[in-house]
Structures are given as structure tokens and as C-alpha cells.
């Protein structure tokens, strides 16, 4: 959908968290878009709401597994609207993953859930903020599972998605991607692990042959230095806590999570449900505001 005022769907997330409050604060912003919050109308005031009823009344700061399917229904509604062209993009407030799992629903995160709902073959989680773009080769996995999840084909597909979306959505003519190693010191030529030699370097070589400007593998402790990052458009980290601490240090409270590889634009906040702040009125809407601004910008390029 392209118009002077695109319609952006904002899912309000965990009802006992800060998501509903952030949506109310978002409504006070002057933005070049029509913002539609998705959630139970009892959680909002002075906000345009696509009403989906709670399964059970909520108490701020106390998530209830009975509302897990409500939370997923918000996402399903936004996905359907994006796929049908009703919404130009979707922006997500945080969910409480543990509560959804406590309800007996296997849920690892927004990224994986949206990929399944949109039938996307390969998606990539990327955080934007502080002048940085940091993408992840793996997302919500236990650290012990990461090496098994990294293989040449997955890395090559990840680099392809990053390259394509940076070109089409971010309008970067020739994206430059820095690729981190997995092991300390890049594996010390195989003495501290062979993933760099056997998997990551061959994937980069294949990407280069496909016309993707990727370089590495670079030890993570030297990849994330200002001079090197200044010459790149995106850094690809091998696992969640390898790349995101750097991004969040540079931009916490203003960072934006972007899911690359979906057939529509999806952005999100860079923080969790902040249950301890729910109902206090003190939650900072900065990340949600930035997420909506970026969604509007990316949707205009789609």
C-alpha cells in the first residue's frame, strides 16, 4: 500500500506489560501515517484501535497464560492485514515469551512466528540504531545450539536476504557486509574451532561469487570497532549476544528491530515487556516511536 498517509498496524503485545501504554504515548506523536493499535480497547484511550478482546482481564505487571492466544491473535491480525494490503507495515510492541510457552504454545520469538505465518523461506533479524545495523545468523537459540545451526547454505541465504533488503528497502546501491567469526580470535586458524575455516569462509566466498559484497570472517572483538564499522552498511553476527550488546550500547531505548526477508515491512522495539514499569506511566516510548518512523520509511520504498 502506497499513499500519502500509509496505514501502520501496531500490535500492543503483552497486555500486562508496557506495550499498551507505549501505544497511547505513540498516539501523541505527529507522524506522516495513520497508526492503528491492535488490542483490547479497554487498554487504551484516545487511540484508534482494531479491537481484539482479551481472554481474561489483565493486571499490570502480572502476565496471565490465559491471554497468550490473545497476544498471538494480535500478530495474526497484523500479518493478515499486511499480506492483503490493508496495512503498509506492522510494528510490534514486546511480548512475554515465557508466558506464551507457559500456556503450552511453543514460541521462540516474533521473528520465527511471523516467518511461519507469512510462509517466508528465510528471515533475518537485524537491529538498527546508533548509526549501526547488526544482523544475526542465528536468533533465539541456546548458546550450545549455535554451532550446529551455522552451515554454509544458511549463511549464504542470510547474506542474500541482507543484501536484497538493504538494496530494496534501505535503498543502498551496493551494501557492504562485515561477517563475524564464531570463535575467539576467529578460531586461530582452526586451533580454537574450525567453523571459520570449514563453514563461514566458504559461505563468504560463495556470496562474493554471487555478487554480494561480504568480507570476513572477522573476529568479533575487532569487527565492532568504529573505523571498521564506518566502512560497512551492516555487520552479521553469528549469535544473539555476540552482536546485540554492541547495538544496544550504542542506541538502547532508540534501537529498532527489523525482520528482513518477510513479504512486508515489520519493525519492533529493542526492549522487553518491562513488567516492573507496567501501569506506572514511566515507560519510555522512544524505541516504539523510532520503530514506527523506520516502518514508514521502509514501506515507502517497498
MARTORMAR-732476 format. One line per 10 residues: their letters; for each residue z, x, y of N, C-alpha, C. Coordinates in nm, 3 decimals, m for minus. Atoms other than C-alpha are relative to their C-alpha. Layout:
<recs>
A	Z:X:Y:Z:X:Y:Z:X:Y  ...
</recs>
This chain:
<recs>
XXXXXXXXXX	0.000:0.084:m0.118:0.000:0.000:0.000:0.000:0.089:0.124  0.007:m0.075:m0.125:m0.106:0.144:0.336:m0.003:m0.099:0.114  m0.004:0.088:m0.116:m0.014:m0.030:0.656:0.075:0.071:0.109  m0.072:m0.059:m0.111:0.133:0.039:0.996:0.150:0.004:m0.031  m0.142:0.004:0.039:0.472:m0.060:0.854:0.010:m0.015:m0.151  m0.010:0.008:0.145:0.493:0.028:0.486:0.133:m0.063:m0.041  m0.122:0.061:0.053:0.749:m0.160:0.277:0.063:0.097:m0.099  m0.072:m0.097:0.083:1.006:0.073:0.123:0.115:m0.071:m0.069  m0.109:0.058:0.076:1.232:m0.052:m0.155:0.112:0.102:m0.014  m0.117:m0.087:0.015:1.584:0.095:m0.158:0.094:m0.063:m0.101
XXXXXXXXXX	m0.094:0.052:0.099:1.785:0.041:m0.476:0.141:0.044:0.038  m0.133:m0.027:m0.054:2.153:0.019:m0.385:0.094:0.069:m0.099  m0.074:m0.082:0.094:2.278:0.189:m0.703:0.128:m0.063:m0.051  m0.129:0.044:0.052:2.629:0.168:m0.844:0.073:m0.086:0.104  m0.059:0.088:m0.101:2.790:m0.133:m0.673:0.140:0.039:0.043  m0.135:m0.043:m0.036:3.137:0.022:m0.679:0.001:0.134:0.072  0.011:m0.126:m0.071:3.008:0.340:m0.515:m0.038:m0.020:0.145  0.032:0.006:m0.143:2.885:0.419:m0.165:m0.140:m0.050:0.029  0.138:0.042:m0.022:2.527:0.301:m0.218:m0.016:m0.121:0.090  0.015:0.116:m0.088:2.567:m0.047:m0.065:0.036:0.030:0.146
XXXXXXXXXX	m0.038:m0.037:m0.136:2.748:0.096:0.237:m0.108:0.084:0.068  0.106:m0.082:m0.057:2.473:0.354:0.286:m0.119:m0.086:0.040  0.111:0.089:m0.035:2.212:0.077:0.281:0.026:m0.073:0.131  m0.035:0.067:m0.125:2.397:m0.106:0.558:m0.017:0.095:0.118  0.016:m0.099:m0.108:2.406:0.213:0.767:m0.147:0.031:0.023  0.143:m0.025:m0.012:2.038:0.273:0.694:m0.067:m0.107:0.085  0.062:0.111:m0.072:1.955:m0.069:0.838:0.012:0.015:0.151  m0.019:m0.021:m0.144:2.076:0.052:1.179:m0.100:0.101:0.057  0.094:m0.104:m0.044:1.810:0.324:1.191:m0.133:m0.063:0.043  0.135:0.041:m0.042:1.483:0.280:1.380:m0.100:0.081:m0.081
XXXXXXXXXX	0.092:m0.069:0.089:1.224:0.364:1.115:m0.135:m0.071:0.002  0.134:0.061:m0.002:0.846:0.308:1.102:m0.037:m0.066:m0.131  0.023:0.066:0.128:0.875:0.093:0.792:0.090:m0.122:m0.009  m0.087:0.113:0.033:1.018:m0.233:0.661:0.082:0.042:m0.121  m0.089:m0.045:0.106:1.320:m0.147:0.448:0.058:m0.122:m0.070  m0.054:0.109:0.079:1.418:m0.384:0.167:0.101:0.057:m0.098  m0.103:m0.042:0.095:1.751:m0.320:m0.006:m0.004:m0.092:m0.120  m0.001:0.079:0.123:1.766:m0.434:m0.368:0.142:0.002:m0.056  m0.137:0.008:0.050:2.104:m0.558:m0.487:0.055:m0.139:0.020  m0.066:0.128:m0.019:2.351:m0.842:m0.481:0.030:m0.019:0.148
XXXXXXXXXX	m0.012:0.022:m0.145:2.352:m0.997:m0.133:0.145:0.002:0.048  m0.140:m0.002:m0.041:2.733:m1.015:m0.133:0.047:0.139:0.041  m0.039:m0.138:m0.030:2.741:m0.634:m0.097:m0.046:0.045:0.138  0.062:m0.043:m0.124:2.553:m0.628:0.232:0.024:m0.102:0.111  0.015:0.093:m0.110:2.543:m0.777:0.576:m0.101:0.059:0.096  0.102:m0.042:m0.097:2.266:m0.761:0.836:m0.105:0.092:m0.063  0.099:m0.079:0.071:2.030:m0.611:0.575:m0.095:m0.095:m0.070  0.095:0.079:0.078:1.710:m0.754:0.431:0.018:0.035:m0.147  m0.039:m0.025:0.139:1.797:m0.794:0.064:m0.093:m0.073:m0.096  0.061:0.060:0.119:1.598:m0.857:m0.252:0.116:m0.025:m0.095
XXXXXXXXXX	m0.125:0.033:0.069:1.879:m1.040:m0.432:m0.013:0.011:m0.151  m0.020:m0.004:0.145:1.972:m0.944:m0.786:0.150:m0.012:m0.020  m0.144:0.026:0.007:2.312:m1.082:m0.885:0.075:0.100:m0.088  m0.091:m0.078:0.081:2.599:m0.871:m1.011:0.031:m0.075:m0.129  m0.044:0.064:0.124:2.703:m0.934:m1.370:0.148:m0.037:0.010  m0.142:0.026:m0.017:3.068:m0.916:m1.265:0.040:0.049:0.139  m0.043:m0.046:m0.132:3.238:m0.891:m0.921:0.051:0.143:m0.007  m0.037:m0.141:0.005:3.295:m0.527:m0.831:0.112:0.031:0.097  m0.108:m0.051:m0.084:3.587:m0.337:m0.682:m0.041:0.140:0.045  0.040:m0.133:m0.046:3.506:m0.035:m0.460:0.079:0.110:m0.072
XXXXXXXXXX	m0.062:m0.114:0.066:3.574:0.289:m0.644:0.029:m0.018:m0.146  m0.032:0.027:0.140:3.606:0.124:m0.986:m0.123:m0.056:m0.073  0.120:0.047:0.071:3.275:0.109:m1.178:0.036:m0.080:m0.124  m0.023:0.087:0.114:3.252:m0.156:m1.446:m0.124:0.003:m0.089  0.117:m0.001:0.090:3.025:m0.113:m1.752:m0.071:m0.135:m0.009  0.064:0.132:0.004:2.960:m0.487:m1.731:m0.114:m0.010:0.100  0.107:0.001:m0.102:2.741:m0.413:m1.428:m0.109:0.104:m0.027  0.101:m0.103:0.030:2.536:m0.141:m1.600:m0.141:m0.059:m0.001  0.134:0.059:0.006:2.244:m0.373:m1.671:m0.046:m0.051:0.137  0.033:0.032:m0.139:2.258:m0.493:m1.311:m0.061:0.121:0.069
XXXXXXXXXX	0.049:m0.122:m0.064:2.211:m0.133:m1.194:m0.142:0.032:m0.047  0.134:m0.028:0.052:1.910:m0.087:m1.422:m0.100:m0.106:0.044  0.090:0.106:m0.049:1.766:m0.423:m1.311:m0.050:0.031:0.141  0.044:m0.040:m0.134:1.754:m0.286:m0.955:m0.118:0.096:m0.010  0.108:m0.098:0.018:1.541:0.004:m1.074:m0.125:m0.066:m0.054  0.116:0.069:0.058:1.317:m0.219:m1.283:m0.076:m0.080:0.106  0.065:0.080:m0.106:1.251:m0.444:m0.983:m0.079:0.091:0.094  0.069:m0.090:m0.091:1.160:m0.149:m0.760:m0.124:0.060:m0.066  0.116:m0.056:0.071:0.932:0.004:m1.024:m0.112:m0.103:m0.006  0.102:0.104:0.009:0.753:m0.325:m1.074:m0.069:m0.021:0.135
XXXXXXXXXX	0.058:0.017:m0.133:0.704:m0.366:m0.700:m0.090:0.113:0.041  0.085:m0.115:m0.033:0.566:m0.015:m0.665:m0.130:m0.003:m0.080  0.119:0.001:0.083:0.326:m0.049:m0.957:m0.097:m0.112:0.040  0.085:0.112:m0.040:0.199:m0.383:m0.826:m0.045:0.008:0.145  0.043:m0.017:m0.138:0.152:m0.254:m0.471:0.081:m0.077:0.102  m0.086:0.074:m0.093:0.426:m0.470:m0.319:0.079:0.097:0.088  m0.075:m0.103:m0.072:0.624:m0.159:m0.219:m0.084:0.127:0.008  0.072:m0.126:m0.016:0.475:0.162:m0.080:0.073:0.116:m0.065  m0.081:m0.106:0.060:0.759:0.369:m0.224:0.135:m0.059:m0.036  m0.137:0.040:0.029:1.105:0.342:m0.373:0.094:0.116:0.026
XXXXXXXXXX	m0.105:m0.097:m0.029:1.422:0.521:m0.267:0.125:m0.046:m0.073  m0.113:0.041:0.082:1.730:0.527:m0.488:0.131:0.055:0.053  m0.138:m0.040:m0.022:2.098:0.533:m0.399:0.058:0.042:m0.135  m0.049:m0.057:0.126:2.317:0.702:m0.662:0.056:m0.102:m0.097  m0.057:0.081:0.107:2.418:0.552:m0.995:0.110:0.082:m0.069  m0.106:m0.065:0.077:2.720:0.629:m1.213:m0.047:0.009:m0.145  0.061:m0.014:0.133:2.557:0.768:m1.528:0.101:m0.026:m0.112  m0.100:0.016:0.106:2.880:0.773:m1.727:0.029:m0.147:m0.027  m0.029:0.143:0.017:2.938:0.401:m1.667:m0.112:m0.069:m0.076  0.112:0.058:0.074:2.589:0.312:m1.790:0.009:0.037:m0.147
XXXXXXXXXX	m0.016:m0.042:0.140:2.648:0.516:m2.104:0.120:m0.068:m0.065  m0.117:0.071:0.053:2.992:0.355:m2.144:m0.035:m0.143:m0.042  0.045:0.135:0.037:2.806:0.023:m2.164:m0.086:0.000:m0.126  0.079:m0.010:0.122:2.623:0.152:m2.470:m0.148:0.018:0.023  0.141:m0.020:m0.036:2.297:0.228:m2.288:m0.023:0.149:0.020  0.031:m0.143:m0.015:2.158:0.579:m2.332:m0.072:0.023:0.132  0.056:m0.020:m0.134:2.089:0.703:m1.979:0.033:0.142:0.043  m0.024:m0.137:m0.045:2.043:1.063:m1.870:m0.022:0.018:0.149  0.021:m0.012:m0.145:1.929:1.002:m1.513:m0.117:m0.083:0.047  0.111:0.072:m0.062:1.694:0.831:m1.271:m0.135:0.056:m0.044
XXXXXXXXXX	0.129:m0.064:0.024:1.418:1.084:m1.335:m0.059:m0.043:m0.134  0.047:0.034:0.134:1.392:1.018:m1.707:m0.023:m0.149:m0.015  0.013:0.146:0.011:1.443:0.643:m1.676:m0.127:m0.048:0.069  0.119:0.043:m0.073:1.172:0.600:m1.413:m0.128:0.045:m0.069  0.118:m0.049:0.072:0.929:0.814:m1.612:m0.033:m0.094:m0.116  0.023:0.091:0.112:0.976:0.586:m1.914:m0.051:m0.135:0.048  0.040:0.131:m0.050:0.943:0.267:m1.710:m0.143:0.002:0.057  0.133:m0.011:m0.061:0.628:0.392:m1.534:m0.103:0.056:m0.098  0.088:m0.058:0.101:0.479:0.537:m1.856:m0.068:0.128:0.052  0.050:m0.127:m0.053:0.441:0.872:m1.681:0.010:0.107:m0.109
XXXXXXXXXX	0.003:m0.098:0.108:0.340:1.151:m1.918:0.091:0.118:0.026  m0.079:m0.120:m0.030:0.516:1.435:m1.738:0.049:m0.010:0.144  m0.055:0.006:m0.135:0.750:1.417:m1.440:0.083:0.126:0.026  m0.073:m0.120:m0.042:0.925:1.691:m1.244:0.098:m0.040:0.109  m0.103:0.021:m0.101:1.248:1.677:m1.046:m0.009:0.112:0.103  0.007:m0.100:m0.106:1.219:1.852:m0.709:0.092:m0.042:0.115  m0.085:0.024:m0.116:1.475:1.879:m0.429:m0.062:0.065:0.123  0.057:m0.046:m0.126:1.365:1.918:m0.068:0.110:0.000:0.105  m0.099:m0.005:m0.108:1.586:2.032:0.218:0.024:0.142:0.046  m0.031:m0.132:m0.052:1.687:2.320:0.440:m0.120:0.092:0.004
XXXXXXXXXX	0.122:m0.081:0.000:1.325:2.435:0.455:m0.044:0.044:m0.138  0.030:m0.042:0.137:1.315:2.470:0.074:m0.053:m0.117:m0.082  0.036:0.093:0.106:1.150:2.295:m0.218:0.033:0.070:m0.132  m0.041:m0.059:0.127:1.311:2.363:m0.555:m0.024:m0.102:m0.110  0.030:0.087:0.113:1.168:2.207:m0.872:0.070:0.053:m0.124  m0.073:m0.036:0.122:1.323:2.210:m1.219:m0.089:m0.014:m0.123  0.074:0.005:0.126:1.164:2.294:m1.552:0.069:m0.090:m0.101  m0.079:0.093:0.081:1.443:2.103:m1.729:0.095:m0.072:0.094  m0.083:0.076:m0.093:1.669:1.838:m1.581:0.142:m0.015:m0.054  m0.138:0.029:0.037:1.981:1.678:m1.725:0.024:0.031:m0.147
XXXXXXXXXX	m0.024:m0.049:0.135:2.045:1.887:m2.033:0.125:0.086:m0.001  m0.106:m0.098:0.019:2.347:2.069:m2.166:m0.062:0.140:0.003  0.054:m0.135:m0.013:2.305:2.439:m2.095:m0.044:0.057:m0.133  0.036:m0.052:0.132:2.296:2.515:m2.466:m0.135:m0.051:m0.049  0.126:0.059:0.042:1.987:2.293:m2.500:m0.120:0.052:0.080  0.109:m0.040:m0.090:1.785:2.454:m2.220:m0.102:0.091:m0.066  0.104:m0.089:0.057:1.617:2.744:m2.409:m0.094:m0.071:m0.096  0.086:0.072:0.096:1.489:2.506:m2.678:m0.097:m0.094:0.070  0.085:0.095:m0.073:1.341:2.276:m2.413:m0.110:0.069:0.080  0.099:m0.074:m0.078:1.139:2.552:m2.245:m0.106:0.054:m0.094
XXXXXXXXXX	0.112:m0.054:0.078:0.798:2.614:m2.401:m0.123:0.010:0.091  0.116:m0.029:m0.083:0.459:2.722:m2.275:m0.069:m0.127:0.049  0.072:0.121:m0.040:0.296:2.378:m2.275:0.077:m0.080:0.105  m0.080:0.074:m0.097:0.585:2.211:m2.093:m0.001:0.068:0.137  0.003:m0.073:m0.127:0.593:2.484:m1.829:m0.135:m0.012:0.067  0.134:0.012:m0.057:0.218:2.468:m1.782:m0.020:m0.141:0.058  0.009:0.136:m0.053:0.234:2.089:m1.743:0.083:m0.017:0.126  m0.086:0.007:m0.118:0.521:2.124:m1.498:m0.066:0.064:0.120  0.069:m0.068:m0.110:0.330:2.373:m1.287:m0.120:m0.082:0.047  0.113:0.084:m0.039:0.028:2.142:m1.294:0.042:m0.119:0.084
XXXXXXXXXX	m0.051:0.114:m0.078:0.232:1.844:m1.169:0.043:0.045:0.138  m0.045:m0.051:m0.131:0.392:2.051:m0.893:m0.120:0.030:0.088  0.118:m0.036:m0.078:0.056:2.189:m0.781:m0.074:m0.124:0.049  0.075:0.120:m0.038:m0.113:1.848:m0.783:0.073:m0.082:0.107  m0.071:0.083:m0.096:0.162:1.660:m0.599:0.022:0.070:0.134  m0.009:m0.071:m0.128:0.209:1.933:m0.339:m0.132:m0.010:0.077  0.130:0.015:m0.065:m0.163:1.907:m0.269:m0.021:m0.143:0.052  0.037:0.137:m0.035:m0.195:1.529:m0.269:0.104:m0.071:0.086  m0.104:0.071:m0.074:0.140:1.406:m0.139:0.054:0.080:0.118  m0.053:m0.083:m0.107:0.261:1.701:0.067:m0.109:0.066:0.085
XXXXXXXXXX	0.115:m0.047:m0.076:m0.089:1.794:0.188:0.001:0.152:0.022  0.004:m0.146:m0.003:m0.055:2.166:0.109:m0.128:0.043:m0.072  0.133:m0.028:0.054:m0.404:2.302:0.052:0.004:0.087:m0.125  m0.011:m0.088:0.117:m0.308:2.582:m0.189:0.147:0.036:m0.019  m0.144:m0.025:0.017:0.056:2.564:m0.299:0.028:0.133:m0.069  m0.045:m0.126:0.059:0.231:2.891:m0.377:0.134:m0.027:m0.068  m0.117:0.035:0.080:0.487:2.852:m0.656:0.062:0.126:m0.059  m0.074:m0.110:0.060:0.752:3.108:m0.749:0.073:m0.053:m0.123  m0.058:0.044:0.126:0.875:3.082:m1.109:0.116:0.092:m0.038  m0.117:m0.077:0.038:1.225:3.191:m1.206:m0.003:0.036:m0.148
XXXXXXXXXX	m0.027:m0.029:0.139:1.316:3.366:m1.526:0.119:m0.082:m0.048  m0.113:0.073:0.056:1.576:3.218:m1.758:0.124:0.087:m0.013  m0.112:m0.088:0.033:1.793:3.517:m1.846:0.038:0.090:0.117  m0.038:m0.097:m0.104:1.990:3.761:m1.627:m0.101:0.115:0.007  0.096:m0.110:m0.022:1.760:4.024:m1.477:m0.133:m0.023:m0.069  0.128:0.032:0.063:1.460:3.842:m1.621:m0.009:0.043:m0.144  0.000:m0.034:0.142:1.565:3.931:m1.975:m0.005:0.147:m0.030  0.004:m0.146:0.022:1.548:4.310:m1.922:m0.104:0.038:m0.106  0.111:m0.033:0.090:1.208:4.334:m2.095:0.027:m0.039:m0.145  m0.027:0.049:0.134:1.333:4.136:m2.391:0.135:0.039:m0.057
XXXXXXXXXX	m0.129:m0.045:0.052:1.669:4.308:m2.434:0.112:m0.101:0.027  m0.099:0.103:m0.030:1.862:4.014:m2.279:m0.059:m0.140:m0.024  0.065:0.127:0.027:1.642:3.738:m2.419:m0.150:0.013:0.016  0.144:m0.017:0.002:1.271:3.700:m2.489:m0.077:m0.115:0.063  0.071:0.115:m0.059:1.193:3.372:m2.308:m0.099:0.042:0.107  0.092:m0.044:m0.106:1.037:3.557:m2.015:m0.128:0.058:m0.059  0.115:m0.068:0.061:0.810:3.762:m2.241:m0.084:m0.096:m0.083  0.071:0.083:0.099:0.722:3.502:m2.503:m0.045:m0.136:0.052  0.027:0.137:m0.044:0.716:3.178:m2.302:m0.041:m0.009:0.146  0.021:0.024:m0.143:0.739:3.196:m1.925:m0.121:0.077:0.053
XXXXXXXXXX	0.115:m0.078:m0.048:0.493:3.479:m1.855:m0.133:m0.055:m0.053  0.126:0.060:0.046:0.222:3.329:m2.084:m0.033:m0.132:0.069  0.026:0.126:m0.070:0.265:2.989:m1.913:m0.053:0.027:0.141  0.048:m0.035:m0.134:0.220:3.152:m1.572:m0.143:0.051:m0.007  0.137:m0.051:0.016:m0.091:3.335:m1.695:m0.098:m0.115:m0.020  0.088:0.115:0.022:m0.238:3.006:m1.818:m0.016:m0.082:0.128  0.007:0.072:m0.128:m0.154:2.841:m1.485:m0.095:0.070:0.096  0.090:m0.075:m0.088:m0.328:3.117:m1.293:m0.146:m0.020:m0.042  0.136:0.022:0.050:m0.634:3.076:m1.515:m0.052:m0.139:0.036  0.038:0.138:m0.036:m0.630:2.704:m1.424:m0.007:m0.019:0.151
XXXXXXXXXX	0.012:0.009:m0.146:m0.633:2.783:m1.052:0.128:m0.032:0.072  m0.131:0.027:m0.061:m0.260:2.736:m0.987:0.060:0.131:0.046  m0.056:m0.123:m0.058:m0.102:2.996:m0.758:0.148:0.011:m0.035  m0.137:m0.018:0.047:0.211:3.071:m0.962:0.027:0.148:m0.021  m0.036:m0.141:0.020:0.394:3.402:m0.974:0.139:0.010:m0.062  m0.127:m0.021:0.067:0.679:3.535:m1.185:m0.024:0.048:m0.143  m0.134:0.049:m0.029:0.889:3.525:m1.387:0.081:0.098:0.086  m0.080:m0.078:m0.094:1.125:3.645:m1.114:0.147:m0.028:m0.031  m0.143:0.024:0.021:1.497:3.697:m1.182:0.056:m0.092:0.108  m0.047:0.100:m0.095:1.678:3.406:m1.018:0.083:0.061:0.112
XXXXXXXXXX	m0.085:m0.056:m0.105:1.916:3.633:m0.830:m0.079:0.073:0.107  0.084:m0.058:m0.105:1.624:3.788:m0.643:m0.111:m0.094:0.046  0.099:0.098:m0.045:1.393:3.486:m0.626:0.048:m0.071:0.126  m0.051:0.081:m0.110:1.621:3.295:m0.390:0.051:0.085:0.115  m0.032:m0.079:m0.120:1.617:3.543:m0.103:m0.097:m0.042:0.110  0.081:0.057:m0.109:1.483:3.446:0.241:m0.141:0.055:0.011  0.133:m0.056:m0.018:1.191:3.690:0.260:m0.098:m0.051:m0.106  0.088:0.046:0.108:1.053:3.582:m0.076:m0.029:m0.149:0.014  0.020:0.144:m0.013:1.106:3.209:m0.020:m0.089:m0.036:0.118  0.081:0.027:m0.119:0.940:3.229:0.321:m0.149:0.004:m0.030
XXXXXXXXXX	0.141:m0.014:0.035:0.612:3.314:0.147:m0.042:m0.097:m0.110  0.029:0.093:0.108:0.627:3.026:m0.101:0.014:m0.143:0.047  m0.010:0.142:m0.031:0.589:2.649:m0.097:0.098:m0.072:m0.093  m0.092:0.061:0.095:0.810:2.578:m0.398:0.051:0.107:m0.095  m0.056:m0.085:0.105:1.043:2.758:m0.638:0.024:m0.087:m0.122  m0.022:0.072:0.126:1.054:2.649:m1.003:0.115:0.067:m0.074  m0.115:m0.049:0.075:1.397:2.698:m1.160:m0.008:m0.050:m0.143  0.008:0.037:0.141:1.445:2.684:m1.535:0.098:m0.109:m0.039  m0.097:0.104:0.035:1.751:2.459:m1.535:0.073:m0.046:0.126  m0.059:0.073:m0.111:1.950:2.226:m1.312:0.085:0.087:0.091
XXXXXXXXXX	m0.093:m0.074:m0.083:2.228:2.455:m1.196:m0.045:0.142:0.032  0.058:m0.127:m0.046:2.002:2.757:m1.152:m0.058:m0.015:0.140  0.068:0.019:m0.128:1.813:2.608:m0.858:0.073:m0.086:0.100  m0.057:0.096:m0.094:2.013:2.323:m0.710:0.116:0.052:0.084  m0.103:m0.052:m0.089:2.316:2.519:m0.586:m0.057:0.064:0.127  0.062:m0.063:m0.116:2.083:2.714:m0.357:m0.047:m0.107:0.099  0.051:0.107:m0.085:1.917:2.399:m0.224:0.114:m0.074:0.068  m0.109:0.078:m0.057:2.244:2.216:m0.174:0.081:0.083:0.100  m0.065:m0.085:m0.100:2.399:2.512:0.005:m0.076:m0.005:0.131  0.083:m0.001:m0.121:2.107:2.505:0.247:m0.006:m0.136:0.069
XXXXXXXXXX	0.029:0.131:m0.061:2.099:2.129:0.302:0.089:m0.114:m0.047  m0.077:0.109:0.057:2.384:1.933:0.146:0.028:m0.108:0.104  m0.016:0.113:m0.091:2.409:1.588:0.296:m0.129:m0.037:0.071  0.130:0.029:m0.060:2.048:1.607:0.414:m0.113:0.028:m0.098  0.103:m0.029:0.099:1.865:1.703:0.095:m0.057:m0.127:m0.060  0.069:0.115:0.059:1.619:1.474:m0.080:m0.053:0.038:m0.138  0.052:m0.016:0.135:1.536:1.441:m0.448:m0.133:m0.076:m0.008  0.132:0.062:0.015:1.167:1.372:m0.519:m0.042:0.011:m0.147  0.054:m0.005:0.136:1.024:1.278:m0.858:m0.151:0.016:0.007  0.142:m0.027:0.004:0.682:1.436:m0.897:m0.058:m0.051:m0.132
XXXXXXXXXX	0.067:0.042:0.123:0.431:1.303:m1.150:0.003:m0.149:m0.027  0.002:0.145:0.014:0.503:0.931:m1.108:m0.125:m0.057:0.066  0.116:0.061:m0.066:0.220:0.692:m1.013:0.034:m0.063:0.135  m0.043:0.049:m0.130:0.417:0.604:m0.699:0.100:0.100:0.058  m0.095:m0.089:m0.067:0.646:0.775:m0.448:0.142:m0.045:m0.031  m0.143:0.026:0.017:1.013:0.797:m0.541:0.080:0.116:0.056  m0.093:m0.099:m0.053:1.279:0.980:m0.342:0.141:m0.051:m0.021  m0.139:0.038:0.023:1.656:0.981:m0.368:0.092:0.091:0.080  m0.101:m0.082:m0.065:1.976:1.115:m0.221:0.031:0.122:m0.085  m0.033:m0.123:0.072:2.108:1.457:m0.316:0.147:0.002:m0.044
XXXXXXXXXX	m0.142:0.005:0.032:2.461:1.337:m0.400:0.029:m0.114:m0.095  m0.041:0.102:0.094:2.655:1.111:m0.631:0.059:m0.123:0.065  m0.050:0.130:m0.044:2.837:0.780:m0.602:0.122:0.010:0.092  m0.116:m0.022:m0.089:3.140:0.929:m0.417:0.099:m0.116:m0.009  m0.088:0.114:0.021:3.375:0.671:m0.566:0.125:0.006:0.088  m0.120:m0.014:m0.082:3.665:0.813:m0.367:m0.020:m0.046:0.144  0.031:0.046:m0.136:3.488:0.711:m0.044:m0.040:m0.147:0.005  0.052:0.137:0.003:3.370:0.368:m0.157:0.095:m0.096:0.070  m0.078:0.098:m0.073:3.489:0.094:0.075:0.073:0.053:0.121  m0.074:m0.061:m0.111:3.626:0.339:0.332:m0.076:m0.004:0.132
XXXXXXXXXX	0.081:m0.005:m0.121:3.336:0.322:0.577:m0.030:0.140:0.048  0.017:m0.139:m0.044:3.330:0.703:0.592:m0.117:0.072:m0.066  0.111:m0.066:0.069:3.027:0.774:0.372:m0.111:0.037:0.098  0.107:m0.051:m0.086:2.753:0.980:0.538:m0.135:m0.043:m0.056  0.131:0.050:0.046:2.410:0.816:0.516:m0.112:0.099:0.026  0.104:m0.096:m0.038:2.226:1.134:0.618:m0.104:0.024:m0.107  0.096:m0.029:0.107:2.069:1.206:0.280:m0.089:m0.121:m0.028  0.081:0.120:0.023:1.956:0.845:0.232:m0.102:m0.019:0.112  0.093:0.012:m0.112:1.802:0.839:0.579:m0.115:0.100:m0.015  0.104:m0.100:0.020:1.616:1.163:0.506:m0.090:m0.038:m0.117
XXXXXXXXXX	0.080:0.041:0.116:1.504:1.026:0.169:m0.099:m0.109:0.038  0.092:0.106:m0.044:1.355:0.718:0.335:m0.108:0.058:0.091  0.100:m0.062:m0.089:1.184:0.927:0.603:m0.106:0.074:m0.081  0.097:m0.074:0.082:1.027:1.150:0.339:m0.085:m0.096:m0.082  0.078:0.099:0.076:0.923:0.848:0.131:m0.110:m0.061:0.085  0.101:0.054:m0.090:0.743:0.702:0.432:m0.113:0.101:0.021  0.100:m0.105:m0.022:0.568:1.034:0.495:m0.089:0.019:m0.122  0.078:m0.022:0.122:0.462:1.081:0.133:m0.086:m0.120:m0.034  0.080:0.120:0.027:0.347:0.722:0.096:m0.123:m0.007:0.088  0.114:0.001:m0.090:0.119:0.766:0.394:m0.111:0.091:m0.046
XX	0.100:m0.093:0.051:m0.057:1.049:0.211:m0.058:m0.045:m0.132  0.044:0.043:0.134:m0.096:0.860:m0.116:m0.134:m0.069:0.003
</recs>
